[in-house]
C-alpha cells in the first residue's frame, strides 16, 4: 500500500472498538488532565483516555482533510484557471502595453 497521509476516522473507531475492545462512550478523564494523572498506571481508564485522545486527533485530521478538499474544489471552480494558464504559456496573455521611446 502506498504511503499516504490520509486519515480515516471510521477505521480508527473500528480498530479501537473492535480490535482493542474499548468503548469510546464510557466517560474517562481526558488524557493529560490532573484527574488522568491521578489514576494508577495500571488503571484501564488511563490507557482508554490515551486511545480516546488519539481518536479525537484522528477525527480532527479527518475533518481537516474534508475542509481542505472542499476548499480545493471551490478554488478550482472560482476562476478560469485553464484559460489563464494557456494565456500565460503563450506569453503576455491579453495584456499589451506599447513601448515608449525615450528621447
Backbone as JSON, one array per atom type, in Angstrom:
{
  "sequence": "XXXXXXXXXXXXXXXXXXXXXXXXXXXXXXXXXXXXXXXXXXXXXXXXXXXXXXXXXXXXXXXXXXXXXXXXXXXXXXXXXXXXXXXXXXXXXXXXXXXXXXX",
  "N": [[0.85, -1.18, 0.0], [0.62, 2.2, -0.89], [2.32, 4.87, 0.77], [0.41, 7.15, 2.52], [-0.81, 10.28, 3.71], [-3.43, 10.45, 4.39], [-6.15, 10.27, 6.66], [-8.46, 8.08, 8.11], [-11.19, 8.33, 9.95], [-13.26, 6.52, 10.57], [-12.02, 4.03, 10.31], [-10.22, 4.16, 12.42], [-11.97, 4.22, 14.63], [-13.18, 1.71, 14.3], [-10.98, 0.04, 14.76], [-10.21, 0.7, 17.42], [-12.56, 0.11, 18.85], [-13.35, -2.47, 17.94], [-11.0, -4.21, 17.69], [-9.38, -3.55, 19.93], [-11.29, -3.45, 21.88], [-12.3, -1.24, 23.25], [-14.67, 0.95, 24.6], [-15.73, 3.85, 23.31], [-17.64, 5.51, 24.38], [-17.75, 5.43, 27.09], [-17.3, 7.38, 29.91], [-14.22, 8.86, 30.73], [-11.42, 10.37, 32.43], [-9.98, 13.13, 30.7], [-7.07, 12.69, 28.75], [-3.98, 13.59, 30.14], [-4.97, 15.47, 31.91], [-5.35, 16.64, 35.34], [-6.95, 14.83, 36.76], [-6.61, 12.54, 35.2], [-3.86, 12.12, 35.5], [-3.84, 11.43, 38.17], [-4.84, 8.88, 38.17], [-4.09, 5.4, 38.65], [-1.31, 3.84, 37.08], [-1.87, 1.31, 36.14], [-4.56, 1.33, 35.79], [-7.21, 0.69, 33.64], [-8.69, 2.8, 32.58], [-6.91, 4.86, 32.23], [-5.29, 4.15, 30.04], [-7.36, 3.96, 28.19], [-8.18, 6.6, 28.01], [-6.0, 7.73, 26.69], [-6.19, 6.4, 24.24], [-8.65, 7.42, 23.41], [-7.96, 10.09, 23.13], [-6.3, 9.85, 20.94], [-8.22, 9.03, 19.08], [-9.75, 11.36, 18.99], [-7.89, 13.13, 17.87], [-7.58, 11.88, 15.4], [-10.15, 12.27, 14.35], [-10.12, 15.04, 14.16], [-8.11, 15.37, 12.15], [-9.35, 14.03, 10.02], [-11.63, 15.63, 9.57], [-10.33, 17.99, 8.91], [-9.1, 17.25, 6.51], [-11.4, 16.91, 4.93], [-12.33, 19.56, 4.89], [-10.21, 20.84, 3.57], [-10.32, 19.57, 1.08], [-12.82, 20.44, 0.17], [-12.35, 23.2, 0.06], [-10.42, 23.21, -1.93], [-11.91, 22.34, -4.14], [-13.67, 24.51, -4.36], [-11.88, 26.59, -4.98], [-10.91, 25.64, -7.41], [-13.16, 25.93, -9.0], [-13.55, 28.63, -8.96], [-12.3, 30.33, -10.77], [-11.23, 30.85, -14.2], [-8.98, 28.86, -14.59], [-7.65, 27.17, -16.49], [-7.8, 28.63, -18.89], [-6.36, 30.92, -18.16], [-3.86, 29.77, -17.68], [-3.2, 28.88, -20.24], [-3.04, 31.35, -21.59], [-0.92, 32.48, -20.18], [1.09, 30.72, -20.85], [1.35, 31.2, -23.56], [2.47, 33.67, -23.62], [2.21, 37.0, -23.02], [-0.48, 37.0, -22.56], [-3.61, 38.6, -22.72], [-2.88, 41.15, -22.25], [-1.41, 44.21, -23.27], [1.07, 46.51, -23.51], [2.12, 49.33, -24.99], [5.41, 50.17, -26.07], [7.31, 52.98, -25.12], [9.29, 55.4, -26.61], [12.2, 56.82, -25.36], [13.52, 59.99, -25.52]],
  "CA": [[0.0, 0.0, 0.0], [1.44, 3.41, -0.9], [2.25, 5.69, 1.98], [-0.5, 8.28, 2.33], [-1.11, 10.96, 4.97], [-4.87, 10.5, 4.6], [-6.61, 9.64, 7.89], [-9.86, 7.65, 8.04], [-11.69, 8.24, 11.32], [-14.06, 5.3, 10.72], [-11.09, 2.92, 10.53], [-9.7, 4.3, 13.79], [-13.03, 3.79, 15.56], [-13.33, 0.26, 14.15], [-9.84, -0.6, 15.41], [-10.26, 0.91, 18.87], [-13.71, -0.6, 19.44], [-13.39, -3.89, 17.57], [-9.78, -4.95, 17.98], [-8.93, -3.31, 21.3], [-12.41, -3.62, 22.79], [-12.53, -0.03, 24.05], [-15.92, 1.62, 24.31], [-15.43, 5.28, 23.36], [-18.71, 6.29, 25.01], [-17.58, 5.37, 28.54], [-16.58, 8.59, 30.32], [-12.94, 8.74, 31.43], [-10.77, 11.69, 32.47], [-9.23, 13.46, 29.49], [-5.64, 12.4, 28.87], [-3.13, 14.72, 30.5], [-5.55, 16.32, 32.95], [-4.97, 16.26, 36.71], [-7.69, 13.61, 37.11], [-5.97, 11.44, 34.49], [-2.56, 11.9, 36.14], [-4.07, 10.81, 39.47], [-5.17, 7.46, 38.0], [-2.99, 4.45, 38.72], [-0.84, 3.48, 35.74], [-2.48, 0.04, 35.74], [-6.0, 1.54, 35.59], [-7.54, 0.67, 32.21], [-9.23, 4.1, 32.17], [-5.79, 5.71, 31.83], [-4.98, 3.78, 28.66], [-8.52, 4.29, 27.37], [-8.15, 8.05, 27.78], [-4.99, 7.99, 25.66], [-6.78, 5.95, 22.98], [-9.69, 8.38, 23.03], [-7.27, 11.29, 22.64], [-5.89, 9.51, 19.58], [-9.43, 9.09, 18.25], [-10.09, 12.77, 18.82], [-6.94, 13.69, 16.91], [-7.94, 11.31, 14.1], [-11.35, 12.97, 13.89], [-9.66, 16.38, 13.77], [-7.43, 15.27, 10.87], [-10.34, 13.64, 9.01], [-12.43, 16.82, 9.25], [-9.44, 18.93, 8.24], [-8.99, 16.76, 5.13], [-12.65, 17.24, 4.24], [-12.37, 21.01, 4.68], [-9.23, 21.19, 2.53], [-10.83, 19.09, -0.2], [-13.9, 21.35, -0.22], [-11.73, 24.47, -0.33], [-9.76, 22.97, -3.2], [-12.96, 22.33, -5.17], [-14.15, 25.89, -4.51], [-10.85, 27.35, -5.69], [-10.88, 25.16, -8.79], [-14.34, 26.45, -9.71], [-13.66, 30.07, -8.77], [-11.7, 31.12, -11.83], [-10.91, 30.08, -15.42], [-7.56, 28.55, -14.46], [-7.1, 26.61, -17.73], [-7.64, 29.73, -19.84], [-5.26, 31.76, -17.69], [-2.61, 29.03, -17.88], [-2.93, 28.92, -21.68], [-2.6, 32.7, -21.9], [0.4, 32.66, -19.59], [2.01, 29.9, -21.63], [1.52, 31.85, -24.87], [3.24, 34.9, -23.47], [1.68, 38.04, -22.14], [-1.92, 36.91, -22.41], [-4.33, 39.63, -23.46], [-2.35, 42.47, -21.89], [-0.43, 44.8, -24.19], [1.47, 47.86, -23.13], [3.04, 49.78, -26.03], [6.67, 50.76, -25.61], [7.5, 54.4, -25.39], [10.69, 55.76, -26.84], [12.72, 57.92, -24.54], [14.41, 60.74, -26.39]],
  "C": [[0.89, 1.23, 0.0], [1.24, 4.22, 0.37], [1.4, 6.93, 1.69], [-0.76, 8.94, 3.67], [-2.6, 11.01, 5.28], [-5.26, 9.7, 5.84], [-8.09, 9.31, 7.73], [-10.35, 7.41, 9.47], [-12.47, 6.95, 11.54], [-13.17, 4.09, 10.97], [-10.5, 2.97, 11.93], [-10.72, 3.81, 14.81], [-13.19, 2.28, 15.5], [-12.2, -0.47, 14.86], [-9.95, -0.5, 16.93], [-11.41, 0.12, 19.5], [-13.66, -2.1, 19.17], [-12.18, -4.67, 18.03], [-9.36, -4.78, 19.43], [-10.03, -3.44, 22.33], [-12.69, -2.43, 23.69], [-13.83, 0.61, 23.61], [-15.69, 3.13, 24.43], [-16.51, 6.12, 24.02], [-18.62, 6.27, 26.53], [-16.77, 6.59, 28.98], [-15.31, 8.25, 31.12], [-12.33, 10.14, 31.48], [-9.98, 11.92, 31.18], [-7.74, 13.25, 29.73], [-4.86, 13.68, 29.16], [-3.69, 15.63, 31.57], [-5.09, 15.84, 34.32], [-5.67, 14.97, 37.13], [-7.06, 12.39, 36.43], [-4.63, 11.1, 35.13], [-2.72, 11.18, 37.48], [-4.43, 9.33, 39.35], [-3.92, 6.61, 38.13], [-2.6, 4.06, 37.3], [-1.46, 2.19, 35.23], [-3.98, 0.17, 35.49], [-6.3, 1.56, 34.09], [-8.1, 2.0, 31.7], [-8.11, 5.03, 31.7], [-5.41, 5.43, 30.38], [-6.13, 4.14, 27.73], [-8.54, 5.78, 27.05], [-7.14, 8.41, 26.7], [-5.52, 7.55, 24.29], [-7.85, 6.92, 22.5], [-9.08, 9.69, 22.54], [-6.78, 11.06, 21.21], [-7.07, 9.53, 18.62], [-9.82, 10.53, 17.96], [-9.18, 13.42, 17.79], [-7.24, 13.16, 15.5], [-9.16, 11.98, 13.51], [-10.98, 14.37, 13.41], [-9.0, 16.34, 12.38], [-8.41, 14.93, 9.74], [-11.17, 14.84, 8.6], [-11.6, 17.88, 8.54], [-9.26, 18.55, 6.77], [-10.23, 17.12, 4.33], [-12.72, 18.74, 3.93], [-11.4, 21.44, 3.58], [-9.71, 20.75, 1.15], [-11.93, 20.02, -0.72], [-13.33, 22.69, -0.67], [-11.05, 24.34, -1.69], [-10.77, 22.98, -4.35], [-13.48, 23.75, -5.42], [-13.15, 26.75, -5.29], [-10.8, 26.94, -7.16], [-12.03, 25.73, -9.62], [-14.41, 27.98, -9.71], [-13.14, 30.9, -9.94], [-11.41, 30.24, -13.05], [-9.42, 29.74, -15.48], [-6.95, 28.04, -15.76], [-6.86, 27.72, -18.76], [-6.46, 30.61, -19.44], [-3.91, 31.07, -17.91], [-2.22, 29.05, -19.36], [-2.41, 30.29, -22.08], [-1.18, 32.95, -21.38], [1.44, 31.9, -20.41], [2.32, 30.55, -22.98], [2.33, 33.14, -24.77], [2.57, 35.85, -22.52], [0.19, 37.94, -21.9], [-2.58, 38.0, -23.23], [-3.8, 41.03, -23.17], [-1.35, 42.94, -22.95], [-0.17, 46.23, -23.74], [2.48, 48.32, -24.19], [4.29, 50.41, -25.42], [6.71, 52.23, -25.97], [8.99, 54.66, -25.57], [11.06, 56.93, -25.96], [13.7, 58.68, -25.41], [15.61, 61.28, -25.67]]
}
